[in-house]
Every structure is written in structure tokens, then in C-alpha cells.
Amino acid sequence: MSGQWLRAGWERTSLYLPVILMGLLALGTYWLVKSAPVRLPDQTPAAARHEADYFMRQFSVKTFDAAGKLKSEVNGRNANHYPDTRTLEIEAIQMRSFDTAGRLTTASAQHALTNADASEVQLLGQARVLRQPVLGAAGSSESPLEFSGEFLHAFVSAQRLESNQPVQLRRGTDQFSADHMRFDNHSGVLELTGHVKVSLLPSKTRIP
């Protein structure tokens, strides 16, 4: 019976899964990397050391659409780029992005780590991704969708979200938790493993 509840709950939730998250992380980190200064190659090659070749402090990077509307924003306390590992490390990251319908998605973590082409983004320490509700065509409001945990790993190009640490998923009154998670956006399949807990509560309805 628990498996049926899990499938039923996930079918209700899968329509709202974090496609926007992938776009948020890809767009935000892509522009952040592109906005960083380019270092000219040294005349004489030197042994690679794990030292930052550039950094940013208390930074904010914004992108806009053709009409001048804000599409995404990335804020952080510190950002360091390491050429030996070709990674960008960000402290106290906060990201937000708007889709074409005006829906806002936010992400935050104590630390973030992205590779050179921003195809992988790791959110570490109090990682949280929240898609805010938006009014539907009939005036009904969707429930907010939230992923949270100490570690969320987004494979942007593959449109996959994973975690090898405990995670929680909340949509309205429905809650999911597991020791490990793997979500494939292409197939729409969510895998929850380890100690899995599901709480499905009926939504409130008004009596005329």
C-alpha cells in the first residue's frame, strides 16, 4: 500500500518537478562564469597549485531578457576560481530566476561548487530550492515546491538532480524524505532509497 501511495503522490508532484531548477542553475552559473575576468596564459608553464587566480567579494550578477525584465540573479559573499581544478567556489550563494510565466524559483546554500562550463552545480550546507506558487488561468494557486538537504547535486546538461545525503521534498501538504535521491527530468523518474517516508494529506477544500 505504501508503494501505491508513493506512486500516487509522486504522480501528483511530478508535474511540478524542478525543470526550472536546471534552468536556474545553468543560467545563473553560466553568466557568472562568463562575467568573470579571463586570465591570459603564462609565457612559461608552472606547476599547478590550488590557488585562486581571481576572486569576487560581495558580488551580484544579473541577467535580463530582450525587454529588459530580470531573468536571473546570483548573489554571493565570496567567489574564488581555481584554475587547477577549473572550478568556481561560492560562499553564501543566493540565486533567483523567473520563467516565461513569471514564476519565481530561488536557491540558496552555504556553499556552491560549479565546474568550468556550469554543467554541474553542487549546493552544500543548508541547500534549498524553492519554486514559488503562481496564480493559474482560473485564478487557482499552485502549491510551492521545495527541495532541501545538506547536499543537492544538479547535472544541468543531463537534467538530473541527485543527492547521496538525506533530502526532503515538500509540495503543499505532501512531504517526501529519503536517505538518497535521484531524479531524471528526461524520464520523469524519481528514485528515493534508504529510509523513505511519505506523508500525503488531502488538500483543503472550501464548502460553498
VENRAUR-V455338 format. One record per pair of residues at least 24 apart in sequence whose C-alpha atoms are under 8 Angstrom apart, sorted by the first residue. I is the first residue (numbers start at 1). J is the second residue. D is the distance in whole Angstrom. If there is no record, write none. Layout:
i->(I;I)
j->(J;J)
d->(D;D)
//
This chain:
i->(5;5;6;9;9;10;13;14;16;17;17;18;19;19;20;20;21;21;22;22;22;22;23;24;24;24;24;24;25;25;25;25;26;26;26;27;28;28;28;28;29;29;29;30;30;31;31;32;32;33;33;33;33;35;48;48;49;50;50;50;50;51;51;51;52;52;52;52;53;53;53;53;54;54;54;55;55;55;56;70;71;71;71;72;72;72;73;86;86;87;87;87;87;88;88;88;88;89;89;102;103;103;103;103;104;104;104;105;105;105;105;106;106;106;118;119;119;119;120;120;120;120;120;121;121;121;121;122;122;122;122;123;123;123;123;124;124;124;125;125;125;126;126;127;127;143;143;144;144;144;145;145;145;145;146;146;159;159;159;160;160;172;173;173;173;173;174;174;174;174;175;175)
j->(198;200;198;174;200;190;171;188;145;145;185;185;159;185;99;105;105;129;154;155;156;159;156;72;95;96;97;105;118;121;154;156;118;119;156;72;72;73;74;95;74;114;118;117;118;61;63;61;74;88;116;117;118;61;83;84;84;82;83;84;85;82;83;84;80;81;82;83;80;81;82;83;80;81;82;79;80;81;80;98;97;98;99;96;97;98;97;115;116;113;114;115;116;113;114;115;116;113;114;134;131;132;133;134;131;132;133;129;130;131;132;130;131;132;156;155;156;157;153;154;155;156;157;153;154;155;156;151;152;153;154;150;151;152;153;150;151;152;149;150;151;150;151;151;152;171;172;170;171;172;169;170;171;172;170;171;184;185;186;184;185;203;200;201;202;203;198;199;200;201;199;200)
d->(8;8;7;7;7;8;7;7;7;8;8;8;8;7;7;7;7;7;7;8;5;6;8;7;8;7;6;7;8;7;8;7;6;7;6;7;6;7;6;7;8;7;6;7;6;8;8;6;8;8;8;8;8;8;8;6;6;6;8;6;8;6;8;8;6;5;5;7;8;6;6;7;6;6;8;5;4;6;7;7;6;5;7;6;4;6;7;6;5;7;6;5;6;6;5;6;7;5;7;8;7;7;7;6;6;5;8;7;6;4;6;5;6;8;8;6;5;5;7;6;5;6;8;6;5;7;7;7;6;5;6;8;6;5;6;6;5;7;8;5;6;5;8;6;7;6;5;8;6;6;8;6;5;7;5;6;6;5;7;5;6;8;7;6;7;7;8;6;5;6;5;7)
//
